[in-house]
Amino acid sequence: MTAPAPRAVLLDFGGVIWDMRWDVARGLEAEYGLPGGSVFATLYGSDMWREVERGRAEPAAWRAAAHQALEEAAGRPLPPLHDVWRAAQGPIGENIELLRALRPAYRLAIVSNADTTLRTRLRDGLDIADLFDEIVCSAEVGVIKPEPEIWALACRRLDLPPAACVFVDDHEPNVRAAEALGLRAILYRVDRGDDLRAQLAAAGVVPRRS
């Protein structure tokens, strides 16, 4: 049976719309003599982050605990390196322009493991909230990727079957989980130079002609 043509694109936020600047994190680790991956791990690999992304803990407390964990790993006081890393991050402009070109032919949705500030960042920080038909934020719904319920919820909100949706993420386990639910899924990594326009075109998603 022929798969239906794509009608919607579901996207992660961090790593797909927002450049996480992994190079900056690695640079900070080298500069301060920290173990590789520790800037990320103390912030996003912690048990408290798991609570934050499910909406069960406050982001401010999580950030403070992450800094403390990083200082413990270093064995000495450190400047706020997580804040330095986050300040270096920013929108992936070409991907945002691509999303604008996909409207109105395709429905768009965010499916992100994120804290409760995500909507504010999209609306007030980036002024792109109006691009999306749905925003499925893990902290609001209490479900996180790669749990299949989060994609099922997004599809229900869009009133589309999974087979009519294409999902884009920068984390391979999330891509595989979405595929298992029946979505077409794309692994996109800005840090390795992936071309999202070409990847979406290969999945049958082509922006309108300018």
Secondary structure as GFF3:
##gff-version 3
##sequence-region A 1 210
A	DSSP	beta_strand	8	11	.	.	.	ID=ss1
A	DSSP	beta_strand	18	19	.	.	.	ID=ss2
A	DSSP	alpha_helix	22	31	.	.	.	ID=ss3
A	DSSP	alpha_helix	38	44	.	.	.	ID=ss4
A	DSSP	alpha_helix	47	52	.	.	.	ID=ss5
A	DSSP	alpha_helix	59	74	.	.	.	ID=ss6
A	DSSP	alpha_helix	81	88	.	.	.	ID=ss7
A	DSSP	beta_strand	90	91	.	.	.	ID=ss8
A	DSSP	alpha_helix	93	102	.	.	.	ID=ss9
A	DSSP	beta_strand	107	112	.	.	.	ID=ss10
A	DSSP	alpha_helix	118	120	.	.	.	ID=ss11
A	DSSP	pi_helix	121	125	.	.	.	ID=ss12
A	DSSP	three_ten_helix	129	131	.	.	.	ID=ss13
A	DSSP	beta_strand	134	137	.	.	.	ID=ss14
A	DSSP	alpha_helix	138	141	.	.	.	ID=ss15
A	DSSP	alpha_helix	148	158	.	.	.	ID=ss16
A	DSSP	three_ten_helix	162	164	.	.	.	ID=ss17
A	DSSP	beta_strand	165	169	.	.	.	ID=ss18
A	DSSP	alpha_helix	172	181	.	.	.	ID=ss19
A	DSSP	beta_strand	184	187	.	.	.	ID=ss20
A	DSSP	three_ten_helix	190	192	.	.	.	ID=ss21
A	DSSP	alpha_helix	196	202	.	.	.	ID=ss22
###
